[in-house]
Amino acid sequence: MGDPDMFRELHSRYVLQLSNQAYKILQDADLVKDLVQEAFLTLFLKKEELPADLNAGAYLSTAIKNRSLNALRDQHSRANHHRAVQLNSWPEMVSNGWNQPELRMQLNNSLSELSGKPKDVFLLRHHENKSYKEIAAQLNISSKTVEKHINKAIRILREKLKDWETR
């Protein structure tokens, strides 16, 4: 299984089938491309550990199914989390005074007190309307790291603006 030509043959034989399999689940061509590449890379890296009579097609198909379902689960978890954050983020503040100059000034002051990646990520997300995926690519970090920075920024801003929540 260590022959590079064998991997090229496996790739050309299964890449379209695996891509279609993952796309049916995810509907995201970029993510599918990444998952298929990861599956082949994992097969290559584990070639010494795998049995000689391994059915590579079945192995890759199972790997793609599992990776796709995990990615779908992660997407749904992130979407649910973001919906919850949006629905619960400063509701009284938004409804009772978002347009008040004092609040805008306080928000700007609080944003200026954020530093580093949390600030950069928060501004890219909320001022430039970039997706987590776009921010991750721009800053060369993972989407999970983007999510952590957003959560940290929101936690800090909530603390700094907590007085407005009760107004």
C-alpha angles and dihedrals in degrees: 000000000000096000112115090212089057090055091049089051092048090048095050091044098049110021096091094044092048092045091052091047092053094041091057087060103036109026089207115114095194093051091045091053090052094047094049091049090049092050092053091044091051090049090051094046093048095044093114093051097049124087117262092236094053116145096231094192093055091043092052093044091053091045092052093046091051095043091048094049091047091050091048091050090049092049091051092046091051092045092050091047092049092047090051092048092049093047094046100037109116096315096172092045093052096045097040106041120350090131094049110115091224092057093047090050091049091048092050090048091049091049090050088055091057112092142193125359097347090060094043093048094045092051093047090050101042104027101034095031093228121164122241088252092053092047092048091052093045094049095035093237133117124270088243090057089049089053092050092050092049091050091048092050092048091048091052094045092048090053093048093045099039092114090063092054091068097046 
